[in-house]
Amino acid sequence: MTDRATFAALRSDLFQPDRGLYVVPVRHHSPACAWALRALIAEVKPAHVLIEAPGDFAPQIPLLLDPDTKPPVALVSLVDDAGDRGRVAGYYPLCDHSPEYVALQAGAAIGAEMQFIDAPAATKAMRGQLDGTAPVSLLDEQRFDSSDYVTALARATGCRDGFELWDHLFETRLGQTDWQLFFGDVGVYCAGIRAATPQTQIDATGDTIREVYMARAVKKALAAGGPVVVVVGGFHAPALLGDLDDLPTPEKPKGTAECYLIRYGFRALDALNGYAAGLPQPGYYQALWDRAHAEETPYDLGIDLLTDFATRMRSEGHDLSLPAQAEAMRVAEGLAALRGRSGAMRHDLIDGVRAALIKGETAAQDIWTTRFQAFLCGDRLGDVPASAGSPPLVEDVRRRARAHRLDISDSAQRTRKLDIRRKDTHLATSQFLHAMGLIGSPFASRTAGPDYVSGVQTTLLFEHWQYAWSPQTEGHLINQAVLGDDLPTACLAFMHRERAALIAQGHARDLPKLVDMLVRGLLAGLGAELGPFVVQLGSDIQNHGTFASVTVALRRLLFVMQSSGPLAVAEALDLRGVLGAAYGRLVYLCDDLPNTSDENTQERLDALRMMNEILRDCAAIGLDRSLLDAAIDRVALATTNPVILGAILAVCVQAGTRPAAELVQVMEGKLTGVSLDTADQIGVLRGILHTSPSLLWHADGLLAVVDAFIRGIDEAHFLDLLPHLRLAFTQLNPRETDRVAHELAALMGVQAGGLISHDTQVSDADLAEGLRVEKALHASLATDGLTEWITGGVAS
């Protein structure tokens, strides 16, 4: 049988009145499919309406039909994998113009029995390629956009991709009532996609197993008495048309799943934002659906969209003139006519905006096209009835967000500036936003302000945040609902879970990460509730054997203890005890410094640099500085690693336990002594510059010793030492480098500028040559007509 004959047979097999079977091939979120489907159900008046959706979602059908449900909404499935991937989330989104949602409404209106017939969400076939790292869609339609068949057909019809091809062939027919012709064409189109897909790929993606579930449900409904309308993605339709006897028994779910009905948003429905289900820029298709009900033409829709877009742009400070609007519409209508369409569709409008608003050469993604596509995406957020039963954590977060005057009425992105040091209400809002970040929610991100976790710009007064209540935020909260019924409880449970994960990964003693986690908990306002975490942290520190890690943890804890405002420590939180444990452990570990190997030299060098800050601050909070002074002094001359020796002596000089003359003497001995290793000669200098670079000019005679050494060596020796000298002096910042230059100039009895050799004289011949080249360049630009372009119309 030829392809043409095969497609003709399929067209006739879709609707079999003698069997009472009507298989309806659709594309998810297609207004044209939804419109024709509503007409089909009204005419056929089926006894059963079967819909491609996970079978275990069926208890949510009454909620979907509740008058308080306002699309876009989504059924979210939380699947506990029987393997080791943990819990994963899958979304089944619905909007006003989703054929599945329209089928539910139309079926309910005639009293039909409605059923979801796809494989349960927890089956391997539905989980597909989930890796547990991100939520995915349960409506995968990538074949509609990127299959070989679609690519070839788009090329033949002059369409740029599968999205434009679909609009050209089908969405232009929105409002037509001949559902048999329409779905016959959709069925043939989808059969072509399936015919071009290898069977091995169909099996690998789980479609074969899913279709067994669907076929068994169809068989059962037919046995109960028809008519039966089956609404499925067009790719699956051919599998449901033949003999339904002797169907295999499908696999049973290996995990468990929970299902909730949640609010969803147009941004998440946008296929170009990462979801391979449905059509991009859903705001456009919502407008197309609404205008079809108002019996308006595509021209009316284009005018309204461009007018609304111009209004939005002006409100955001982007000028868009009325003539530019008119030109965009004129170009869009002209392109639509050339492309054989009855009116301007989405791609025509985008091309019209690009042609009318972009001057000069267009980039792959210019700013005006990006703005218009974002406008067409829309920012509508749906709603669900109170009986939908969101987990307590979701409701608690919603209540807190409203209490902090954060607008979560839609999915639009908003900004908030918080005066966290002078306004308690702003600090409380900051703590809420930090708590949301602590549990990994995508709700908000800090764009500017103090970063207490990294210790950057911590003196700033204001935090700047961006936030948006998206379906991903709601889905994430549902996913974290197992942690607790309110946000603080969930945060604490999340911290303990993260700590357990570190242990499982063999990082039980990663002190910097644990201290950072404590800081994040304080920023989240957990305060005294962090008590158990702090007790465990103290135990971890006391049993830790790494000098560098304990030093970093102690420095961070000192910073926390001395902080106020966002990092203020509650009185009931025994952070001072943990601080004392860390301090005692550091004193003990100092005795291991003489044993420093080459492998851990750099991390210990970084830790010794922090030692100066620790010695400066420890007495202020009641720690016995003499213990650390004595420990550092004790190991100073016992150290053989020259880099660590230089760093320890620098710390001792800064602390006042050893004279600067001793440091100068050791430096001179290392530089002028016999050494087989060139790195060792410069090691003490590297340690000093990394730990206390100011000693180079503050310690009497130190700079002179270094200068005399470098002056006294021959060129070959200098070249051998040059890489090590560069490594040592790269520790200096520009200000410190400038200070060294001035000190060297003073040592030589000259001005610093005198050390710089430069010649700025220009000969008469050079000047004449430059003028000649400039004149030739102006003449060349004039010849090519580029003078006005390169000068901006300003006379030179």
VEXDREN-649958 format. One record per residue (C-alpha): x, y negated, z negated; residue in three letters. Coordinates in steps of 0.5 Angstrom, whole numbers, plus 2048, in hexadecimal, padded with zeros to 3 digits. Layout:
N
XYZALA;...
//
This chain:
796
800800800MET;8037F9802THR;8047F47FDASP;7FE7F0800ARG;7F97F67FFALA;7FC7F77F8THR;7FA7F07F6PHE;7F37F07FAALA;7F27F77F6ALA;7F47F37EFLEU;7EF7ED7F1ARG;7E97F27F1SER;7EB7F67EBASP;7EB7F07E6LEU;7E47F07E6PHE;7E07F77E6GLN;7D97F67E4PRO;7D77FD7E5ASP;7DC7FF7DFARG;7DA7F87DBGLY;7E27F67DBLEU;7E47EF7DDTYR;7EC7EE7DCVAL;7ED7E77DCVAL;7F57E57DEPRO;7F77DF7DAVAL;7FC7DA7D9ARG;7FD7D87D2HIS;7FB7D17D0HIS;7F87D07D8SER;7F27CB7D8PRO;7F07CE7DFALA;7F07D57DCCYS;7EC7D37D6ALA;7E77CF7DATRP;7E67D57DFALA;7E67DA7D9LEU;7E07D67D6ARG;7DC7D67DCALA;7DD7DE7DDLEU;7DB7DF7D6ILE;7D57DB7D6ALA;7D37DF7DDGLU;7D57E67DBVAL;7D37E67D3LYS;7D77EB7D1PRO;7D67F07CBALA;7DD7F07C9HIS;7E37EA7CAVAL;7EA7ED7C9LEU;7EF7E97C9ILE;7F77EA7C9GLU;7F97E87C2ALA;7FC7ED7BDPRO;7F77F17BAGLY;7F87F07B3ASP;7F77E87B4PHE;7EF7EA7B5ALA;7ED7E87AEPRO;7EF7E17B0GLN;7EA7E17B5ILE;7E47DE7B1PRO;7E97D87AFLEU;7EB7D77B6LEU;7E37D67B7LEU;7E37D17B1ASP;7E07CA7B3PRO;7E67C87AEASP;7EB7CB7B3THR;7EE7C57B7LYS;7F37C87BCPRO;7F97C87BDPRO;7F97CD7B8VAL;7FD7D47B8ALA;7FD7DB7B5LEU;8047DC7B1VAL;8067E37B0SER;80B7E47ABLEU;80E7EB7ACVAL;8127EF7A7ASP;8177F37ABASP;8187FA7A9ALA;81F7F97ABGLY;8247F47A9ASP;8227EE7ACARG;81E7EB7A6GLY;8177E77A8ARG;8167E47AEVAL;8117E07B1ALA;80D7E07B7GLY;8087DB7BATYR;8017DC7BETYR;7FF7D47C0PRO;7F97D27C2LEU;7F67CB7C5CYS;7EF7C97C7ASP;7F17CB7CEHIS;7F47D27CCSER;7F07D77D0PRO;7F07DC7CAGLU;7ED7D67C6TYR;7E87D57CBVAL;7E67DC7CBALA;7E57DC7C4LEU;7E07D67C4GLN;7DC7D97CAALA;7DC7E07C8GLY;7D97DE7C1ALA;7D47D97C4ALA;7D17DF7C8ILE;7D27E47C2GLY;7D77E87C5ALA;7DC7ED7C0GLU;7E37EA7C1MET;7E97EE7C0GLN;7F07ED7C0PHE;7F47F37C4ILE;7FB7F27C4ASP;8007F67C0ALA;8017F47B8PRO;8067EE7B7ALA;80A7F37B3ALA;80B7F87B9THR;8127F87BCLYS;80E7F67C3ALA;80C7F07C0MET;8127EE7BCARG;8167EF7C3GLY;81D7EC7C2GLN;81C7E87BBLEU;8237E77B8ASP;8207E57B1GLY;8237DE7B2THR;81D7DA7B5ALA;8167DA7B6PRO;8137DC7BDVAL;80D7DC7C1SER;8097E27C2LEU;8077DF7C9LEU;80D7E07CDASP;80C7DE7D4GLU;8137DD7D7GLN;8117E17DDARG;80C7DC7DFPHE;8127D77E0ASP;8187DB7E2SER;8167E17E5SER;8197E37ECASP;8127E37EFTYR;8107DC7ECVAL;8177D97EETHR;8167DB7F5ALA;80F7D97F6LEU;8117D27F3ALA;8167D17F8ARG;8117D37FEALA;80C7CE7FBTHR;8117C87FAGLY;8107C97F2CYS;8167C87EEARG;8157CD7E9ASP;80F7D27E6GLY;80C7CC7E2PHE;80B7C87E8GLU;8097CE7ECLEU;8037D07E7TRP;8007C97E7ASP;8007C97EEHIS;7FD7CF7EFLEU;7F87CF7E9PHE;7F87C97E5GLU;7F57C57EBTHR;7EF7CA7EBARG;7ED7C87E4LEU;7E57C77E4GLY;7E47CC7E9GLN;7DE7D17E7THR;7E07D67ECASP;7E37DB7E7TRP;7E47E17EBGLN;7E87DD7F1LEU;7EC7DA7EBPHE;7EE7E07E7PHE;7EF7E47EDGLY;7F47DF7F0ASP;7F77DF7E9VAL;7F77E77E8GLY;7FB7E77EFVAL;8007E27EDTYR;8017E67E6CYS;8027EC7EAALA;8077EA7EEGLY;80B7E87E8ILE;80A7EF7E5ARG;80C7F27ECALA;8137EE7ECALA;8147F17E5THR;8187F77E4PRO;8147FC7E0GLN;81A7FD7DBTHR;81A7F67D9GLN;8127F77D8ILE;8147FC7D3ASP;81A7F97D0ALA;8157F37CETHR;8107F77CBGLY;80B7F57D0ASP;8097FD7D1THR;8087FE7CAILE;8047F87C9ARG;8007FA7D0GLU;7FE8017CDVAL;7FB7FD7C7TYR;7F77F97CBMET;7F57FF7D0ALA;7F28037CAARG;7EE7FD7C7ALA;7EB7FC7CEVAL;7E98037CFLYS;7E68037C8LYS;7E27FD7C9ALA;7DF8007D0LEU;7DD8067CCALA;7D98017C8ALA;7D67FE7CDGLY;7D77F87D2GLY;7D87F37D5PRO;7DF7F37D2VAL;7E37EC7D4VAL;7EB7ED7D3VAL;7EF7E77D2VAL;7F67E97D3VAL;7FC7E57D6GLY;7FC7E67DDGLY;8037EB7DDPHE;7FF7F07D9HIS;7F97F07DDALA;7FB7F57E2PRO;7FC7FA7DDALA;7F57FA7DALEU;7F17FB7E1LEU;7F38037E2GLY;7F18097DFASP;7F18087D7LEU;7F08107D5ASP;7F68147D2ASP;7F980D7CFLEU;7FF80F7CBPRO;7FF80D7C3THR;8038077C2PRO;8088067BDGLU;8068047B6LYS;8097FD7B3PRO;80F7FF7AFLYS;80F7F87ABGLY;8097F47A8THR;8067ED7AAALA;8037E87A7GLU;7FE7E37ABCYS;7FC7DC7AATYR;7F97D77AELEU;7FD7D07AEILE;7FD7C97B1ARG;8017C97B7TYR;8037C37BBGLY;8047C17C3PHE;80C7C17C2ARG;80C7C87C0ALA;8087CA7C5LEU;80C7C77CAASP;8107CC7CEALA;8167C87D0LEU;8177C77C8ASN;8197CE7C7GLY;8127D27C8TYR;8117D77CEALA;80A7D77CDALA;8057D37D1GLY;8067CC7D5LEU;80B7C67D3PRO;8097BF7D1GLN;8027C27CEPRO;7FF7BB7CDGLY;7FF7BA7D4TYR;7FB7C17D5TYR;7F67BF7CFGLN;7F57B87D3ALA;7F37BC7D9LEU;7EE7C07D5TRP;7EB7BA7D2ASP;7EA7B77D9ARG;7E77BD7DCALA;7E27BD7D7HIS;7E17B67D8ALA;7E07B77E0GLU;7E67B27E1GLU;7EB7B37E7THR;7F27B47E7PRO;7F37AD7E9TYR;7EF7AB7E3ASP;7F47AF7DFLEU;7FA7AC7E2GLY;7F87A57E1ILE;7F67A77D9ASP;7FD7AA7D8LEU;8017A57DBLEU;7FD79F7D7THR;7FE7A37D1ASP;8057A47D2PHE;80679D7D3ALA;80379B7CDTHR;8077A07C9ARG;80D79D7CCMET;80C7967CBARG;80A7987C3SER;81179B7C3GLU;8157957C6GLY;8167977CDHIS;8137937D2ASP;80F7967D8LEU;80B7917DCSER;8047927E0LEU;8077927E7PRO;80C7977E5ALA;80679B7E2GLN;80279A7E9ALA;80879C7EDGLU;8097A37E9ALA;8027A47EAMET;8037A37F1ARG;8097A77F2VAL;8067AD7EEALA;7FF7AD7F3GLU;8037AC7F9GLY;8087B27F7LEU;8027B67F5ALA;7FF7B57FCALA;8057B77FFLEU;8057BE7FBARG;7FE7C07FDGLY;7FB7BE7F6ARG;7F47BB7F5SER;7F77B67F0GLY;7FE7B57ECALA;7FF7BA7E7MET;8057BA7E2ARG;80B7BB7E6HIS;8087B57EBASP;8077B17E5LEU;80E7B27E2ILE;8117B17E9ASP;80D7AA7EAGLY;8107A87E3VAL;8177AA7E5ARG;8167A67ECALA;8137A07E9ALA;81779F7E3LEU;81E7A17E5ILE;82279C7E8LYS;82879F7ECGLY;82B7A67ECGLU;8277AB7E7THR;82A7B07E2ALA;8287B77E1ALA;8247B47DBGLN;8237AD7DBASP;8207A97D5ILE;81A7A77D8TRP;8187AE7DATHR;81A7B17D4THR;8157AC7D0ARG;8107AD7D5PHE;8107B57D4GLN;8107B47CCALA;80A7B07CDPHE;8077B57D1LEU;8097BA7CCCYS;8047B77C7GLY;8057B77BFASP;7FE7BA7BDARG;7FE7BE7B7LEU;7F87C37B6GLY;7F47C47B0ASP;7F17CB7ACVAL;7EC7CC7A7PRO;7ED7CC7A0ALA;7EB7D37A0SER;7F17D57A5ALA;7F57D779EGLY;7FC7D379FSER;8017D679APRO;8017D2793PRO;8087CF795LEU;8057CC79CVAL;8007C8798GLU;8057C6792ASP;8097C3798VAL;8047C079BARG;8017BD795ARG;8087BA793ARG;8097B779AALA;8037B3799ARG;8057B1792ALA;80B7AE795HIS;8077AB79AARG;80A7AF7A0LEU;8067AF7A6ASP;8047B67A8ILE;7FE7B57ACSER;8017B77B2ASP;8087B97B5SER;80B7B37B7ALA;8127B17B4GLN;8127AC7AFARG;8187A87ABTHR;8187A67A4ARG;81D7A27A1LYS;81E7A3799LEU;82179F794ASP;8247A5790ILE;8287A178AARG;82379C788ARG;81C79E78ALYS;8197A5786ASP;8147A678BTHR;8197A6791HIS;81E7AB78DLEU;8187AF78CALA;8167AF793THR;81E7B1794SER;81E7B7790GLN;8187B9793PHE;81B7B979ALEU;8217BC797HIS;81D7C2794ALA;81A7C379BMET;8217C379EGLY;8247C8799LEU;81F7CD79BILE;8217CC7A2GLY;81A7C97A4SER;81B7C57ABPRO;8167BF7A8PHE;81B7BA7A7ALA;8237B87A8SER;8277B27A5ARG;82A7AE7ABTHR;82E7A97A6ALA;82F7A879FGLY;8347AB79APRO;8367B279BASP;8377B5794TYR;8387BC796VAL;83E7BA79ASER;8407B4796GLY;83F7AF79CVAL;83D7A879BGLN;83A7A9794THR;83A7A2792THR;8347A0797LEU;82E79E794LEU;8297A079APHE;8277A779DGLU;8247A77A4HIS;8207AD7A6TRP;81C7B07ACGLN;8167B57ABTYR;8117B87AEALA;80B7BD7ACTRP;80C7C27B2SER;8097C97B2PRO;8107CC7B1GLN;8107C87AATHR;80A7CC7A9GLU;80C7D27ABGLY;8137D27A7HIS;80F7D07A1LEU;80A7D67A2ILE;8117DA7A3ASN;8137D879DGLN;80D7D9799ALA;8107DF796VAL;8157DB792LEU;80F7D778DGLY;8097D478DASP;80C7CD78DASP;8127C9790LEU;8167C9789PRO;8157D0788THR;8177D278FALA;81D7CE78FCYS;8207D1789LEU;81E7D878CALA;8217D6792PHE;8287D478FMET;8287DB78BHIS;8277DF792ARG;82C7DB795GLU;8317DD78FARG;82F7E4790ALA;8307E4797ALA;8377E1796LEU;8387E7791ILE;8367EC797ALA;83B7E979CGLN;8417E9797GLY;8417E2795HIS;83E7E278EALA;8447DD78CARG;8437D8791ASP;8437D278CLEU;8437CD791PRO;83D7CF794LYS;83A7D178DLEU;83B7CA78BVAL;8387C7791ASP;8327CB790MET;8327C8789LEU;8337C178CVAL;82D7C2791ARG;8297C578BGLY;82A7BE787LEU;8287BA78DLEU;8227BE78EALA;8207BC787GLY;8207C3784LEU;8247C077DGLY;8237C4777ALA;8207CA77BGLU;8277CB77ELEU;8297CE777GLY;82A7D5779PRO;82E7D377FPHE;8337CF77CVAL;8347D5776VAL;8357DA77CGLN;83A7D477FLEU;83E7D4779GLY;83F7DB779SER;8417DB780ASP;8467D677EILE;8497D9778GLN;84A7E077CASN;84D7DC782HIS;8557DD784GLY;8567D878ATHR;8597D2788PHE;8577CE78EALA;84F7D078DSER;84F7CE786VAL;8527C7787THR;84D7C678CVAL;8477C8788ALA;84A7C4782LEU;84B7BE786ARG;8447BE789ARG;8417BF782LEU;8457B977FLEU;8427B5785PHE;83B7B8783VAL;83C7B677BMET;83E7AF77DGLN;8387AE782SER;8317AB780SER;82B7AA784GLY;82A7AF789PRO;82F7B4786LEU;82D7B277FALA;82E7B877AVAL;8287BA775ALA;82A7BA76EGLU;8287C176DALA;82C7C4773LEU;8337C6770ASP;8387C4775LEU;83D7C1770ARG;83E7C976EGLY;83F7CB775VAL;8447C5776LEU;8487C7770GLY;8487CE773ALA;84B7CC77AALA;8507C7776TYR;8527CD772GLY;8537D2778ARG;8577CD77CLEU;85C7CC776VAL;85D7D3776TYR;85D7D477ELEU;8637CF77ECYS;8687D477CASP;8677D7782ASP;8697D1786LEU;8717D4786PRO;86E7DA78AASN;86B7D6790THR;86C7DA797SER;86D7D679DASP;8667D979FGLU;8627D579AASN;8677CF799THR;8627CA79DGLN;85C7CC799GLU;8607CB792ARG;8637C4795LEU;85C7C2796ASP;85A7C478FALA;8607C078CLEU;85E7BA790ARG;8577BA78CMET;85B7BB785MET;85D7B4785ASN;8557B2785GLU;8547B8780ILE;85A7B577BLEU;8577AE77CARG;8507B077AASP;8507B6775CYS;8517B276FALA;84B7AD771ALA;8467B376FILE;84A7B676AGLY;84F7BB76DLEU;8567BC769ASP;85A7B976FARG;8607BB76BSER;85F7C376DLEU;85F7C1774LEU;8657BD773ASP;8697C2770ALA;8677C8775ALA;8697C477BILE;8707C1777ASP;8717C9775ARG;8717CB77CVAL;8747C5780ALA;87C7C8780LEU;87A7CF780ALA;8777CE787THR;87B7D178DTHR;8767CF793ASN;8797C8795PRO;8727C5797VAL;86F7C7791ILE;8757C578DLEU;8747BE790GLY;86D7BE78EALA;86D7C0787ILE;8737BB786LEU;86F7B5789ALA;8697B7784VAL;86E7B777ECYS;8707B0780VAL;8697AD781GLN;8677B077BALA;86D7AD777GLY;8707B4775THR;8767B4779ARG;87A7AE77BPRO;87B7AB782ALA;8827AC782ALA;8827B4781GLU;87D7B4788LEU;8827B078BVAL;8887B4789GLN;8847BA78BVAL;8837B7792MET;88A7B5793GLU;88C7BC791GLY;8877C0796LYS;8897BB79CLEU;8917BB79BTHR;8917C2799GLY;8937C979DVAL;88D7CC79FSER;88C7D17A5LEU;8857CF7A6ASP;8837C87A9THR;87C7C87A6ALA;87F7C979FASP;8837C27A0GLN;87D7BE7A1ILE;8787C279DGLY;8797BE796VAL;8787B879BLEU;8717BB79EARG;86F7BD797GLY;8707B6794ILE;86C7B379ALEU;8677B779AHIS;8657B6792THR;8687AF791SER;86A7AB797PRO;86A7A5793SER;8707A878FLEU;8757A7796LEU;87579F794TRP;87379F78DHIS;8787A478BALA;87F7A078AASP;8847A378FGLY;8807A8792LEU;87F7A5799LEU;8867A3799ALA;8887AA798VAL;8847AC79EVAL;8867A77A3ASP;88D7A87A1ALA;88C7B07A3PHE;8897AE7A9ILE;88E7A97ABARG;8947AE7AAGLY;8927B47AEILE;8947B57B5ASP;88F7B67BBGLU;88F7BD7BBALA;88D7BE7B4HIS;8887B87B4PHE;8857BC7BALEU;8847C27B6ASP;8817BE7B0LEU;87C7BA7B4LEU;8767BF7B4PRO;8777BF7ADHIS;8787B87ACLEU;8717B77B0ARG;86D7BC7ACLEU;8707B87A6ALA;86E7B17A8PHE;8677B37ABTHR;8657B37A4GLN;8657AB7A4LEU;85F7A77A6ASN;8607A17ABPRO;86179C7A5ARG;8667A17A1GLU;86A7A17A8THR;86A79A7A8ASP;86C7997A1ARG;87279E7A2VAL;87479A7A8ALA;8747937A4HIS;87879779FGLU;87D7997A4LEU;87E7927A7ALA;87F78F7A0ALA;88479579FLEU;8887937A5MET;88778B7A4GLY;88378A7AAVAL;87C7887ABGLN;87778E7ADALA;87678B7B4GLY;87D78B7B5GLY;87D7937B5LEU;8787937BBILE;87B7927C2SER;87778F7C7HIS;87878A7CEASP;8727867D0THR;8757827D5GLN;8737827DCVAL;8777807E2SER;87577C7E8ASP;8757817EDALA;8707867E8ASP;86B7807E8LEU;86B77F7EFALA;86A7877F0GLU;8647877EBGLY;8617817EFLEU;8627847F6ARG;85F78B7F3VAL;8597877F0GLU;8577837F6LYS;85778A7FAALA;85378D7F5LEU;84E7877F6HIS;84E7887FDALA;84D78F7FDSER;84778F7F9LEU;8447897FDALA;84578D803THR;841793800ASP;83B78F7FDGLY;83D7907F6LEU;83F7897F3THR;8387887F0GLU;83878F7EETRP;83E78F7EAILE;83E7887E7THR;8367887E5GLY;8357827EAGLY;83A77E7E6VAL;83F77A7EAALA;84677B7E9SER;
//
